Amino acid sequence: MTQRRHDIDALRVLAFGLLILYHLGMAYVAEWGWHVKSSYRSEPLQLVMLAVNQWRMPLLFLISGAASYFLLNKLGTGGYLRRRLQQLFVPLAFGMLAVVPPQAYYEALSNGIIEPGYLSFLQQYFSFAPWPENAFAGSEFGLTWNHLWYLPYLGCYALALIPLALCGKHQRWPERIMANIKAWQLLILPLVPMMVYGLYLFPHFGGINHAVVGDWYTHARFFTYFLCGYLLVSSSAPWELLARLRNRLIIAAPLTFTLYLFFDRVLPDSSIPAQETLHLMVIYINRWIWLLAVLACGYRFLNRPFRWLPYATEAIYPWYILHQTITVIAVYQFGQFALGPILEPLLVLSITVIGCWVLHEFIIRRNPVLRVLFGLKPASTPRAPALDTPIRSSS
C-alpha cells in the first residue's frame, strides 16, 4: 500500500537535533578545536563525540537524497530545481550576511585578534577583505559560512541529481535496481566506492575543507551517501530487508565501533600486515552499519503520524540555521563567569533551545519575508510535504 514515510521526516528532525547537541559538545570536548571553546573541557566526552561523528553527516546527506527522490516525483524537474534553489541558496546567502557574522566576531575576539566592538567588526567584515591569519574560520576569504557549509554541498548534489533523475524517470532504473536487491548487496556494495575514495582520493585531498572547491574526497563520499538515500526509498525491498536485519544491525553497530576504536587507539602502528587498509575498511564498515541500524530503527519505530512531526519538520531548518550562532555567543558570554562544568553547558543548551524556539515561533514563521530567507515555504501552502513511496506493511 502507499504509506506516508513519516520515518524519513522524523529522522531528518532527529539528525538535525543531534547536530545541535554535537555542536554544543564541540565547545566542551577536550583537544578538538572549535570556534569558541569553554574553559571546562572533558576528555571522556571525546568517546561520545567520536561515536557520533562517524555517521552524523552521512546520515544527513542520505536523508537529503531520500527527500530529493520524493520532491522530484512530486514537483517534477522544474519545481524541484526552484524548491532547492529557494531552500538552499537563499538561506545560505542570508545566513552568511546576517546569522553567521556574530560567530566570526566572537571567535576573533576569543583569539585576541580584534578589540571589542561589533559594529566596527562588521564594517571590516563586509569589506570582504582577508583578515589576519587564524582570526576566525574562513578569515583568509574575509567572510565565512561556518556550519552552513552543508547547504552549498547539498546544493551541488541536488543539482547533479537532476540529469540522473531525468534518466531514471524514463527508464525507472532506480526502482528496478532496488526491487531485486539482496541482503549482502545492501550490506557490502556501498562499501566498495568508499574504499576506492579512501585509497585514491583521500591521500591527495585529505579530509573536508568546508570550501567546496577542491574537496573531491568529501564530494565523492557525501554524494554517494546522497545517492544511496535516493535509491533506497525508490522501492520497498531494501526496507523489508532492513526490517529483517534490524536486531542484528543493532548488535553489530556497537561492535564495529569497538573494532574502530581498537584500530584507532589501541593497535600500534604497523603491527599487522596491511594495517592502514584494514583500518580504512573498518572505518567505512562502522559508518555504514550505523547508518543501516538507524534507518532500520527509524522504519520500525518512527513511521507513524506523530502529532509533533509536521511542526518539527518545518521548525528544524530555521533551528539549524540559528543554533550555532546562539551557542557560540552563549559559550563566550557565560565563559566570563565561573559557573562550573555542569551549570554552564546546561545554561548554554537552554539558551540555544529557547532562542531557536522563540525566533522561529514568534518571528520567522509569522513573517512572510523571513520565511523565504530561512528556506520555508509561504504560509499559504502546506508546510510539511508528504513523503510517499510504495511500501508494504512490515514489522
Rosetta blueprint (number, residue, H / E / L):
1 M L
2 T E
3 Q E
4 R E
5 R L
6 H H
7 D H
8 I H
9 D H
10 A H
11 L H
12 R H
13 V H
14 L H
15 A H
16 F H
17 G H
18 L H
19 L H
20 I H
21 L H
22 Y H
23 H H
24 L H
25 G H
26 M H
27 A L
28 Y L
29 V E
30 A L
31 E L
32 W L
33 G L
34 W L
35 H L
36 V L
37 K L
38 S L
39 S L
40 Y L
41 R L
42 S E
43 E L
44 P L
45 L H
46 Q H
47 L H
48 V H
49 M H
50 L H
51 A H
52 V H
53 N H
54 Q L
55 W L
56 R H
57 M H
58 P H
59 L H
60 L H
61 F H
62 L H
63 I H
64 S H
65 G H
66 A H
67 A H
68 S H
69 Y H
70 F H
71 L H
72 L H
73 N H
74 K H
75 L H
76 G H
77 T H
78 G H
79 G H
80 Y H
81 L H
82 R H
83 R H
84 R H
85 L H
86 Q H
87 Q H
88 L H
89 F H
90 V H
91 P H
92 L H
93 A H
94 F H
95 G H
96 M H
97 L H
98 A H
99 V H
100 V L
101 P H
102 P H
103 Q H
104 A H
105 Y H
106 Y H
107 E H
108 A H
109 L H
110 S H
111 N L
112 G L
113 I L
114 I L
115 E L
116 P L
117 G L
118 Y H
119 L H
120 S H
121 F H
122 L H
123 Q H
124 Q H
125 Y H
126 F L
127 S L
128 F L
129 A L
130 P L
131 W L
132 P L
133 E L
134 N L
135 A L
136 F L
137 A L
138 G L
139 S L
140 E L
141 F L
142 G L
143 L L
144 T L
145 W L
146 N H
147 H H
148 L H
149 W H
150 Y H
151 L H
152 P H
153 Y H
154 L H
155 G H
156 C H
157 Y H
158 A H
159 L H
160 A H
161 L H
162 I H
163 P H
164 L H
165 A H
166 L H
167 C H
168 G H
169 K H
170 H H
171 Q H
172 R L
173 W H
174 P H
175 E H
176 R H
177 I H
178 M H
179 A H
180 N L
181 I L
182 K L
183 A H
184 W H
185 Q H
186 L H
187 L H
188 I H
189 L L
190 P L
191 L H
192 V H
193 P H
194 M H
195 M H
196 V H
197 Y H
198 G H
199 L H
200 Y H
201 L H
202 F H
203 P H
204 H H
205 F H
206 G L
207 G L
208 I L
209 N L
210 H L
211 A L
212 V L
213 V L
214 G L
215 D L
216 W H
217 Y H
218 T H
219 H H
220 A H
221 R H
222 F H
223 F H
224 T H
225 Y H
226 F H
227 L H
228 C H
229 G H
230 Y H
231 L H
232 L H
233 V L
234 S L
235 S L
236 S L
237 A H
238 P H
239 W H
240 E H
241 L H
242 L H
243 A H
244 R H
245 L H
246 R H
247 N H
248 R H
249 L H
250 I H
251 I H
252 A H
253 A H
254 P H
255 L H
256 T H
257 F H
258 T H
259 L H
260 Y H
261 L H
262 F H
263 F H
264 D H
265 R H
266 V H
267 L L
268 P L
269 D L
270 S L
271 S L
272 I L
273 P L
274 A L
275 Q H
276 E H
277 T H
278 L H
279 H H
280 L H
281 M H
282 V H
283 I H
284 Y H
285 I H
286 N H
287 R H
288 W H
289 I H
290 W H
291 L H
292 L H
293 A H
294 V H
295 L H
296 A H
297 C H
298 G H
299 Y H
300 R H
301 F H
302 L L
303 N L
304 R L
305 P L
306 F L
307 R L
308 W L
309 L H
310 P H
311 Y H
312 A H
313 T H
314 E H
315 A H
316 I H
317 Y H
318 P H
319 W H
320 Y H
321 I H
322 L H
323 H H
324 Q H
325 T H
326 I H
327 T H
328 V H
329 I H
330 A H
331 V H
332 Y H
333 Q H
334 F H
335 G L
336 Q L
337 F L
338 A L
339 L L
340 G L
341 P L
342 I L
343 L H
344 E H
345 P H
346 L H
347 L H
348 V H
349 L H
350 S H
351 I H
352 T H
353 V H
354 I H
355 G H
356 C H
357 W H
358 V H
359 L H
360 H H
361 E H
362 F H
363 I H
364 I H
365 R L
366 R L
367 N L
368 P H
369 V H
370 L H
371 R H
372 V H
373 L H
374 F L
375 G L
376 L L
377 K L
378 P L
379 A L
380 S L
381 T L
382 P L
383 R L
384 A L
385 P L
386 A L
387 L L
388 D E
389 T E
390 P E
391 I L
392 R L
393 S L
394 S L
395 S L
